[in-house]
Amino acid sequence: MAKEPKNIKILGLHGMGTSAAILKSQTAAFRSKLQENFTFEFFDAPFTCAAAPGTDILFSNSPGHYTWWATQTINNIRGAHQLLDDHVAAHGPFDMVLGFSQGCSLIGSYLLYHGRETPDKPLPFKAAIFVCGGMPLPALEDLGVDVPPRAKAFNDMTIKMMQQRASKLVDMAANPDKIQPGVGLWDDVEGLLHDPKKMPDESDVFGLDFTTMPEDLQIRIPTLHISGAKDPRWPASLQLAYYCEKRKWYDHGGGHDIPRTTVVSESIAKLILELASEI
């Protein structure tokens, strides 16, 4: 008899200015390619905030827009960690965790603090999926990482570029006559600070030196990193990936989003299956 596939329960954490409902929609295409033994749970962050540019247009059915923290202070980040612990205790266990954008920042920083403060305590997840997101720099500094001005400059510039490109969606919705056939929101790659064909040396990952990183600041569970070559925040995604010992990287070819094409959806589903086989 064929062996029954094990059930895999995945917790999804959305990005800033979106919601559980939006992340559920964003991931629907690749989730549909997975077998029924994969189940996903999404929940809203605790604080309301302004909608991320364009999300109120693309996802008009979302009941609200939320953030895990309004500002990146250590108290706010640690508060989000406690919220995550509380949710897992009430609704877990979970086999994997998936984050998009700010959700990645929450998961990544949670895992680093766990490794530093309670390394002998089992993690609440056996694997992690990071989509278009990086580490919060204040958390790295709090953990003793040297974050030089150059790394902070990269961070600030890529955030600004991402916001500028995302805001174009609002203009496109208001002026549909300006939309050029075959030209996507993220196709303007002018000014991007990265070369998606070249992985940086670990001594300089957009300003961070991983050759001097404390050994306990390493994520040792299997991880999958999904990003788009046209995403201005690609550098942040790479920085997070370099913290992970057992990482797999996938470029979906788009921007700060999750393309819904069949090729991308099937590729992501296959990678999640491979990740599940490692736990």
N, C-alpha and C positions, 0 to 999 in steps of 0.2 A: 504493500500500500504506500501511496505517496505521502510524504511527511507533510502535515498541516503547517502552513506558513505561520510564523509567530506574529502575534499582534504587535503593532508599533504605534504608540500614542505620541503625538507631537504637539507641543505647545507653541503657539505663534504669537509673537510680540510685534506690534505694528510700529510704524514710524511716527515722527512728530507731526501733529496737525492732521492725522488720519484717524483710523479707528479699527476695531476688531472686524467690523463689517467690510471695511475697505480692504484690509489685508486678506480677508477671506476671498474677496473678489479678485484681488491681484494674483492670488495663487491658484485660482480655480482651474486654469488651463492645465498646469502641470499636475495638479492633484488628481485631475480626471484620468490621468495616465497611470496612476498607481492602483494597486489592487485594494480590495475592500479591507484587508487586514491593516491598512494604514488609516488611522483616524487623526483628525486635527482638531484642536481646541484653540479658540482665539478669545482674548479678553481685553477690555478697554483699559487704557492707562487712567490714573485717578484724577488728572487735572484737565479741565477744559481749556482750549486755546483756539486761536484763529486757524482756519483751514489752511493746509499746505496749498501753495498756488495751484489752482486748477482742479483740486480734488473735489471741491463742491460742485464743479461742473461735470467731471467725469463720473463721480460717484454720488449722484444726487440723493440716493436712497439712504445714505449714512445718517443715523440719528444725531450725530454730533462729531466733534473733532477733539482729540485729546493728546496729551503729552505725558511722558514719564517724569519729566522735570521741566520747569520753565526756564531755569538757568542752571548751568553746569557747576554748581557748588558741590563740595564733597558731601555735605549734609543731605542735599537733594538726591545725589546719586546713591548714597547709602540707604536713604529712605526707600528708593525704588528697589534696591536689593532686598530689603526686608519685606516689601510688598510681594516680590517674586517668591520669597520663601513661604510667606503666608498662603499664597495662592497654590503653590505646589503641595503644601501640607493639607490644604482643604480639598484639592481636586486631583492630586496626583495618585499614583506615580506616573511620570512621563518618561518615555525612552529617549526622546530627542527634544531639542528646543530650536525654534526657527525665529530669526529676527530680520526685520527690514529696517534699514537706515538707523534711526535712533534705537530701535529694538536691538540692533547689533551692539550699540554702545552699552546698553544695559547688560546684555548677556556677556559680552567680552570682559567688561569691568567686574562683573559678578564673579566670573571664573578666575580672574587674576587675584581678587581679594580672597577668594576661597582658598586658592593655592598658597597664599601668604599666611593667612590667619588660622585656617583649619585644614591643613593638608592631610590629616589622618581621617577626616570625616568624609564619607562617601558623597560624591556629587549627586545632585538630584536628577542629572541627565547623563546619558551614556554617550551622546554625540550632539554636535551643534551644527546648524546651517546658518550661515551669515550671508545676507543679500544686501549689497550696496551700502555698507556701513563700516565705521571704524571705531577706534577706541577714543573715549573722552580724555583729552590731554590733562585736565586737572586731576583725574584719577591716577594717571601715570605718575605725575609729579608727587602726589600723595603717597604713592608706593615707592618713592625714592628714585624714579627714573629721571635721568637728565634729559629734559625736553628743551633743546636750544632754541633761540629765537628763529632760526631758519625753519625748524619744524612747525613752529607756531605760525609763521608767515605762510607756509604751504597750506596749513589748515584753514587759515582765514581766507586766503585767496580762493581755494577750491569751494568753500562754503558760499562765498559771494558769487562765483561763477555759476554754481548750481542754482542758486536763487534767481539769478538773472535769466537763465535758460528756462527754468520752470515757469517764471512769470510770463514768458511768451505764450504759454498755453492760454492764459486769460485773454491776451490780445487776440489770439487766433480764434477763440470762441466768440469774441465780440465782433470780429471782422473776418468772417469766413471767406469773403471774397479775396482776401490776401493770401490764403493758403495755396501753396504751389503743389500740384500733383506730384507724388513721389518723393516729396521732401518732408522728412519727419522732424519732430520737435528737437531731437538730440543730434541731428545731422550736422549742425554747425559746430565743428571741432576746433575752430580758430581760438588760439590762446590757451588750449589745454596744456597742463604742466607735465603730462606724462606721455610716454611712448608705450602703447599697449603691447608692442612686439618685443619689448625689452624689460626683463625683470631686473630691478636694482640690486647692487651688491649689498650684502647684509650690513656692511659698515656704514651705509648711507641710504636708508629707505625713506626718502623724502625728509631728511633731517634727523631721523632716529638711527642711532648706532646699535645694532643688535649684537655686535661682538662684545659689548660691555654690559649687556643686559643681565641683571641678577638671575641666577639659575632657577630660583623658585617662581619667577614670573614667566611661566611657560604653561600653555594650555595643552594637556596631554591626552585628552579624549579625542577621538577622530572628529575632524571638522570638514565641512564643505563650504567653500567660499564662492559665491556667485556675484559677478559684477559685470558691468558693460564697458567696453572700450571707449565709448563716447561719454561716459559719466565723469563729470569734473571731479567727483569724489573718489575716483579710482585710487589715488594715492592713499587715502585713508583706509580703503578696503585692503590694500596690500599691506599696510602697516599692521593691521589686525591679523592678517594671515601669517605674518612672520612671527607672531607670538605662538603660533600653533605648531605642535610637533608632528602631528599626523594629518596634514592638510591636503586637500585636493582643491584645485582652482578651476573655475569654469567662466569663460568670457561669453556672455550671451549676445554680445555685439551691439547692444543698445546703449541707453543712457541710464539715468537714475530711475529705473523702472524694471518691470519683469515682462519682457515681450511674450505675447501669447501665440506666437507662431507654432505650428506643429513641430518643427525641427527643434526649437528651443524647449518646448514643453516636454517632448520625449527625451531630450538630452538630460534635462534636470531630473525627470522621474527616474531615469536609469542611474544617475549619480546618487540619488537618494536611496535607491535599492542597494547600490554598492555600499553606501554608508551603513545601512541597516545590517548588512552582512558582517560588518566589523564589530558589532556590539553583542 
